[in-house]
């Protein structure tokens, strides 16, 4: 599902039953690139300890960096949206694409 499809979604019933991660890369200043985005909990239960894993690729689709970040807030109820941001300085080249994946645990409280 592309980022362009999100404005057309009227409710969470049309989204897949998973923790969805979407992000984009922007160049803040020269030498500083930022990967930021949202995480939507559509699993059906509250989730916690959400970590977004990111792999950055150059223009030849070769990986240049792999890292992860915690989502704010730490706990997301069903339908809640969290955010994440990663700043990258001194990368060997400009980031052309990325892969995002979320790891999480059910909240049993």
WOZISUL-V165967 format. One record per residue. RES is the residue in three letters. PHI is phi as a letter, one per 40 degrees, with the letter a starting at -180 (999 if undefined). Layout:
<<RES/PHI> <RES/PHI>>
//
This chain:
<<UNK/999> <UNK/c> <UNK/c> <UNK/c> <UNK/c> <UNK/c> <UNK/c> <UNK/c> <UNK/c> <UNK/c> <UNK/a> <UNK/c> <UNK/c> <UNK/c> <UNK/c> <UNK/c> <UNK/c> <UNK/a> <UNK/c> <UNK/c> <UNK/b> <UNK/b> <UNK/a> <UNK/a> <UNK/b> <UNK/b> <UNK/b> <UNK/c> <UNK/b> <UNK/c> <UNK/g> <UNK/b> <UNK/b> <UNK/b> <UNK/b> <UNK/b> <UNK/a> <UNK/b> <UNK/b> <UNK/b> <UNK/c> <UNK/b> <UNK/c> <UNK/h> <UNK/b> <UNK/c> <UNK/b> <UNK/a> <UNK/f> <UNK/c> <UNK/b> <UNK/c> <UNK/c> <UNK/b> <UNK/b> <UNK/b> <UNK/b> <UNK/c> <UNK/c> <UNK/c> <UNK/g> <UNK/c> <UNK/c> <UNK/b> <UNK/a> <UNK/b> <UNK/a> <UNK/a> <UNK/a> <UNK/c> <UNK/c> <UNK/b> <UNK/c> <UNK/c> <UNK/b> <UNK/b> <UNK/c> <UNK/d> <UNK/g> <UNK/c> <UNK/b> <UNK/b> <UNK/b> <UNK/a> <UNK/a> <UNK/b> <UNK/b> <UNK/b> <UNK/b> <UNK/f> <UNK/c> <UNK/c> <UNK/a> <UNK/c> <UNK/c> <UNK/b> <UNK/a> <UNK/a> <UNK/b> <UNK/b> <UNK/a> <UNK/b> <UNK/b> <UNK/a> <UNK/b> <UNK/c> <UNK/c> <UNK/c> <UNK/c>>
//
